[in-house]
């Protein structure tokens, strides 16, 4: 079974920070590229960031560059997304998934081509 479990979301004020976790269940994370997606109410699911299996390659959507940092601790079988300087437009349900590489063309793969979706974790940025 290939499954990922997201956690760490919550309600924060603009400018605040959250650290999301993506934990693997049923497989070892080491060799798998992991991507973070988010979906705002009434909008399409969009890619946020990705990280290669070794952690040597990372990519970010333009909207989060300089504010979000993706990392992984393979010993803990977990990928993290540190989110700083949060804005109201960052609000949404955040998911992690795998099945596609984190390379130069990471952005061309739609959500339907990924596997391992969990329930997601809600991030709300509001005063």
C-alpha positions in Angstrom: 0.0 0.0 0.0 1.3 3.4 -1.0 -0.1 6.1 1.3 1.0 9.5 2.6 -0.4 11.3 5.6 -0.4 15.1 5.9 -0.5 17.0 9.2 0.4 20.3 10.7 -2.2 22.6 9.3 -4.1 25.2 11.3 -5.3 28.8 11.6 -2.7 31.5 11.5 -2.7 35.3 11.0 -1.1 36.9 7.9 2.6 36.8 8.3 2.6 33.7 10.5 4.2 30.4 10.0 3.3 26.7 9.8 5.3 23.6 9.3 3.5 20.8 7.5 4.5 17.1 7.6 4.0 14.4 5.1 4.6 10.9 6.5 4.9 7.8 4.5 2.8 4.7 5.4 3.4 1.3 3.8 6.6 2.2 2.0 10.1 3.7 2.5 10.3 7.3 1.4 14.0 7.4 0.5 13.7 6.8 -3.2 10.6 8.8 -3.9 10.2 12.3 -5.1 7.4 14.1 -3.1 5.3 17.0 -4.2 3.1 19.3 -2.2 -0.2 20.6 -3.7 -2.9 22.9 -2.4 -6.5 23.5 -3.2 -8.4 26.6 -2.3 -12.2 26.5 -2.1 -13.7 26.4 -5.6 -10.3 26.3 -7.3 -8.1 23.7 -9.1 -5.5 21.8 -7.2 -2.1 23.4 -7.8 1.5 22.3 -7.3 3.3 24.1 -4.6 6.7 22.5 -4.2 8.6 19.2 -4.8 11.7 17.5 -3.6 13.7 14.6 -5.0 14.3 11.4 -3.2 17.7 12.3 -2.0 16.7 15.9 -1.2 19.2 17.3 -3.7 16.6 18.9 -5.9 13.8 21.2 -4.9 11.3 23.3 -6.9 8.7 25.9 -5.9 5.8 27.6 -7.5 6.5 31.3 -8.2 3.8 32.3 -5.7 5.7 30.7 -2.7 9.3 31.2 -3.6 11.3 32.8 -0.8 8.6 32.0 1.7 8.2 28.2 1.7 11.0 25.6 2.2 10.6 21.9 1.5 12.9 19.4 3.1 13.0 15.8 4.1 14.2 13.5 6.8 14.4 10.1 5.3 15.4 8.5 8.6 12.0 9.6 9.9 10.2 8.8 6.6 8.9 12.3 6.5 8.9 15.3 4.2 8.2 18.8 5.5 7.0 22.1 4.2 8.0 25.1 6.2 5.7 28.0 5.4 6.7 31.5 6.5 5.2 34.9 5.8 1.8 33.3 5.1 -0.7 35.3 3.1 -4.5 34.9 2.9 -4.1 33.5 -0.6 -2.2 30.6 0.8 -5.4 29.3 2.4 -6.4 25.9 1.3 -6.1 22.2 1.8 -2.6 21.0 1.4 -1.8 17.5 0.1 1.4 15.6 -0.6 1.8 13.0 -3.3 4.3 11.0 -5.2 4.8 9.2 -8.5 6.3 11.9 -10.7 9.9 13.3 -10.6 11.0 16.6 -9.2 12.9 17.8 -12.2 13.1 20.8 -14.4 9.7 19.9 -15.9 8.0 19.1 -12.6 5.2 21.7 -13.2 3.9 19.9 -16.3 2.5 16.9 -14.4 -1.2 17.4 -13.4 -2.4 16.1 -10.0 -4.1 13.1 -11.6 -0.7 11.6 -12.5 0.3 11.4 -8.8 -0.3 8.7 -6.2 -0.5 8.3 -2.5 -2.9 11.1 -1.7 -3.9 11.5 1.9 -6.8 13.4 3.4 -4.9 16.7 3.3 -4.4 19.2 6.1 -6.3 22.5 6.2 -4.3 25.8 6.2 -6.3 29.0 7.0 -4.6 32.4 6.9 -6.9 35.0 8.3 -7.1 37.9 10.7 
